[in-house]
Amino acid sequence: MKKWLALILAACMLLAFAACKTNSAPEAEASAPQDEAATEPTDALTPEPTLAPLDAIAAAYEKTKQVKSVHQDLTEVISIKMSVPVISFEQNLDMRMEFHQDAQFDPFLTRLEGVVEYAGEKTDLLSYSEKIDDVLTVYSSYDNGATWQTASDDPELPTGTQTLAESLSWLTYIREVEVSGAETVNGSEATVYVGTLSSDSMKENASLIDSLDADVDGLDWSEVPDLPFTVCIDNATGYVVRLNMDIADTMLAILKHTMQSEDSGIPMDGFELSIEQGFVETVLSQFDAIDAIVIPEEAKAAPQNQPETDADSLFGTWVLTSAEGEEAKATVDMMLSFGMVMEFTFNEDGTGESLVSYGEESQTTPFTYTYEDGKIFSEGSSLDYRIENGQLYLTVDDMPLIFTRK
């Protein structure tokens, strides 16, 4: 059952990350109301663009990616239903994320705050990121700045670490688009362009391919539905000011392919899956008008992965935070972002327990163990392990997992 959830969660954010790479973080509603002050239809006649639609989008992309600072508001909603009648299993995966980010790009510095709602739980996020001498550092807090976590020099850091050119790069793969009308966005009239990103265009998009797991190598892209989108371009400034993608059908096709692959290990008989809602919307504003971003001193002072007890000791409670290898890390990152928790506790008396929780489901399993020469022995089986830099590297079911001391 854990693998079901791993594959579902890994695919949930697939197209959101690839096609609208603005933010991500650990975590639904029937609809996503828009900020009426930010975006609303106008009674004006459809404007007469001076450029053909594709040329207008290309020009807007080139202009927008040149800005030195910008504010971004991201909303993402995904509602998945799955069931496996043969094992009497049903699960609803509903998620809503809202992020607000100020970003400056020379030098690269961002401030992001937001909230993730998943499985009835709400998680707040506050983070800063900076790049100095090509080394990226992200400072994150999940308790409104009371405590901070720091990570550096990781090319896969996800939270608010994309440049604007990278965030908007999917616009260069558009092949079909037309003018739809006009809307007021951020208090100014904008021309609305609607179209689809074809499966061929998605296949060409390197950022999309890089975000998928190895199973995509066998994907028949002709069976992947086109991805509907809306782009709004401000008539006065020429900037891209709103982007919206309906990712439900496209994400469903890729998810089903992933689960049907020979390596998934999932029994597909009787399996039913639907995505009732899936969209991502980004609104851009305050172009070249962001005030100086100042990272709090307490965030900068936070240590990186410093355990509170002996760094070489196995004893204590360890929490799953990542995995080794690109595919394993992607799977674990998605599982964690949607609320899964895995912990191992090793007591000095040779007893311990494992905890796995997901949404409202939780399972605690006690065990006894011994350890020596890089192996943990328990109930006739063994796990390879090592401790480096205060982290526990533990191989579970052939997956090399990384745990941080709790």
N, C-alpha and C positions, 0 to 999 in steps of 0.2 A: 504494500500500500504506500510505503514511503516513496517508491519510485514513481507511482502514479502522480503523487503530489509534486515530486521534483520536476517531472517533465511538464506538467501543467503550468507550474509557476515559472519555469524557465522560459516558456513560450509567451506568457502573459505580457511581458515587457518587450518582447522581441522587436516589433515594428515601432513601438514608441521610442525606444532607444535609438534605433537605426535611422528612422525617418525624421525624427524631431528631437535630435540629440541636445536637449537643453539641460535637463537635470535627471537625477535619480536618487533614491534613498530608501532605507528600509521602509511598503504597504500599499457602501456603493449606493449609489443612489439610482432611482429610476430615470432621472434626467439630470442634466448639468446646466443649471440656470446661468446665464451669462450676466456679467456686470452691465446693467442697463446704461450706466454712465459711460462705459468704455465702448460698447458696440451696440448700435441700434440701426434699423433700417431707416432710410430717408425717403421723403416723398418726391425727391428730385428725379427727373428723367435720367435714364441710363446715360452716362457721359460718353462723348465721342472720343475714344482714345486716339492719341496721335501716333501710337505705335501698334503694330500687330500684337496680339496677346502674348505669343511666345517671346517676342522682342521686348515687350514691356516687362515681363517677369525677369528676363535676363538682365535688363538694365537696372531693375530694382534690386536684384541680388547683388550686382556689382557695386551699386551705390551703398546699400545697407551694410555690406561686409566691411566697408572702409571706416565705419564710425569708430571712435575711440572709446565710447562708453554707451551703455544702454541699460534700460530696465526691462526685465522679462517676467511675464506672468504665465505660468503653465498650469493647465488643468488636464487631468487624465482620469477617465472613468472606464472601468472594465467590469463586466458582469458575466461570469461563466457558470454554466450549470453542467454537471456531469453525473452519470449514474452507471453502475455496473450491477444490473439486476441479479446476475448469477451469484454474486457474493453479497447481495443486499446492501450495496453501498451507494450512498448519495452524498453529493457535496456541492455547495454553492460557494463560489469564489467571487466575492464582490469587493472591489477596491476603488477608492477615490483618493487622488493626490492633488494637492494645490501647493505650488511653490512660487515665491516671489524673489527675484534675484536682481541685484545691482551688479553690473560687471564693467570693468575697465580693462582694456586690452594691451596697453603699452605704458607701464608694465602690466602684466596679467594679474588682476586682483578682483576677487568677487566676494559678495556677501549674499547669503541665501537664507531665507526662512520659509517654513512651510509646515504642512500637516499631512499625515497619511492616515486614512481611515480604512480599517480592514478587520473583518470578523468582529465587528462591534467594538473594536478598540481603536484608540486615537493616539498617534505618536507625533510629537512636535519635533521639529528639526531646526537647528540654527547652525550654519557653517560658514566658514571663510576659507578661501583658497588663494594662494599666491605662488608665483613662479619666479625664482631667482636663480640665475645662471643655469637655466634649463632644468632645474629641479623643482618639481611641483610639490607643494605641501598643502594639506587640507586639515583644517581644525573643525571638529564637529562636536556639538552638544545636543543631548536629548532631554535636558532638564532646564531649558531656558537660561543656559549659561552658567549654571551652578558648578558643573564639572565639564571637562573637555577631554576629547581624544584627538590624537595627532597621528597623521600618516604622511609619509614623504616618499618621493622618488619611486612611485609606482605608476607605470604607464596605463594601468587599468582603473585608476581612481575615477569613480563615476560622478561624484556630486558637484555639479556646477563647474566642471573643469574644461568645457569645450569653448573654443573661440566662436565668435559669431559666424565666421565663414564656415566652420565645421557644422554648426547648428543648422545652417540654411543650405548646406551643400546639395541636399536632395532636390532643390529647385532646378539644378542644372540638368536633371534627368527627366524633366517634364517634356512630353511630346504632344499631348493633346490638351488644349485649354481654350476657353472662350469667355467673353465678358458676360457677366450675369446681371449686373446692376450696380447699385451704389449703397453704401452703408456709412453711418457715422461711427468712426472708431477714434477713441481718445479725443472726442470733441471736434473732429475734422472729417470732411467728406473723403471717402476712399472708394476707388473702383474695385468691384468684386470680380474675381476670376475663378471659375470652377473648371474642374477637369478630372482626369484620372491619371495615376501613375501606373503604366502598364507593367505586366509581369516581366516583359523583356527589359524595361527600364530598371525595375527593381533588381533584376539579375545583374545588370551592368554596374549597379551602385555598390562600390567597394565597401562603404561603411555598413551597408546592410549585410553583405556577405560575411564580413568579419564578425558581425554580432551573432551569427547563427552557429549552431553546432555542426559537427561533421556530417550529420544525416542530410544536410542540404545538398551535398554532393550528388545525391541520387534523386533530388526533387525534380519532378516534371513541372517546370515553371509555366507551361501552357495551361495547367490545371489550376493555377493560382489566380484568383479573381483580381481585377484591377483595383487599385487603391484610390477611392474618391478623395478629393481635397478641395479646399477653398483657400485662396490667397487674396488678401486685401492690400492694395497699394495706395498710400496717401496721395491724393491728387496734387497737393501743394508742395510736398517735399520729395516725392518719389520713393520714399522708404517703404519697405515691407512692414506692415503694422499688425497684421493678424494672419495666422495660419491655422487651419483646422483639417484634421484627417479622420475619416471613418475607417478604423482599422479592423473592425469586427470580422468581416468575411475573409479578408486576406490572412489575418492571424489564425482563424479557424482552420483554413486549408493547410497552413504550414504546421500548425500544432498536430493535426491529424496525421500528416506525413511523418512527423517526428515519432509519434506514438506507434505507428504501424511499421516502423523500420525493424529490421531483423535484430538489431542490437538493443531495442528498447526493453525486451523482456516482459512486455505487457500482453496479457491475454485479451484480445480484442473482441471475442465473442460476446455479444450482448451489450457492448459498450455504447453509450449514448453521450454525445457531447454537443453543446450549443453555446454560442456567445451571443447573448441577447443585446449587449451594448458594448461598444468599444470605440472610444474616440480620444484624440489628443488635440488640445487647442493651446496655442501660444499667442500672446499679445505683446508687442514690442512698443516701447514708449521712451520718452526722455532721452532722445538721441543726443549724444555729446553733451549731456546736461546732468550727469551724475556727480553728486558731491564726493569729495575725497572719502575713500573707504579706509577705515582704520581698524585693524585687527586688535581685539582686546589683549592687553598684556597677559592676563591670566590664561588666555588661549595659547599664546605663544610659549608660555612657561610650562604647558602640559607636557609630561614625558611621553615618549613613544614606546608603547608596549612594555612598560616597566611593571613587573609583578610586585605585589606587596609582600610576598614571602620569598624564600630561597628560590632563585631562578632555576636551579638544577634539580629541585625536588619534584617528584611526581605527586606527592600528597597535596590534597586540596580539591577544589571544584574547578573544572575547566569548561568553558563555553565555546561552542562551535562559532568560528568567525570567518573562515575561508577554506580554501583547498588548494592543493598543488596541481598545476596543469591547467591549461586554458579552458578545456571543456568542463573539468570538475569544478573549477572556480566559478565559471558562469552559472552552473547548476546550483551550487551552494549559495551564491550571491542572490539569485532569484528566490530560492527557498527562504532565505533569511529576510529578504525585503518584504515578503508576504507574511511574515510573522512566525515562521517555524523556529523553535528553540531546541537545541540538543546540548545536553550537559553530561559530563562524567565526573563523579566524585570518587576519589581514591583516599581512603582513610589509612592511618598508620598501622592499624590492627589487621590489615589485610581484607577488610570489608569495603564495599563501595556500592554505588548505585548509578544507574543511567536514567536520564529523564529526556523524553521526547514529547514536546507539546506542539500542537498545530491548531490554531483557532480555539475551539472549545474542547478539543480532544487532547488528552494528556495521558502518558503512560510512564510509570516509574518502575524500574526493575532492579532489585537488589542482587548483588553478586559477591563472591569471594575471589581473591586473586593473589598471585605472586608475580614477581618480576625480576628479570636479570638479563644482562647482555642484549639490551634493546628489544626485549619481548615482554609482553604482559600475558600471563597464563591465567585462564579462568574457565573452569568447568569443561576441561578437555579441549579447549581451543586456545589459540594464541593470536595476539595482535602485535605487529611491528610498531615501535614507537621510538621517538627521540625528542629531546628538549633542546631548543636553540633560541637564544635571545628572548627567553621568557615565554616561549610558545611551545605547545605540545603538538607534535606531528604524529598523527595516529592513523593507521591504515585500517579502514572498516569496509568490509565487502569490496575489496580491491579499489576503494576510493581513498586517496591520500588526503585526509582532513586536517585542518589546522584549528587548534583550540587556543584560547587566551585564558589565563587564570582569572577567575571571578573574584 
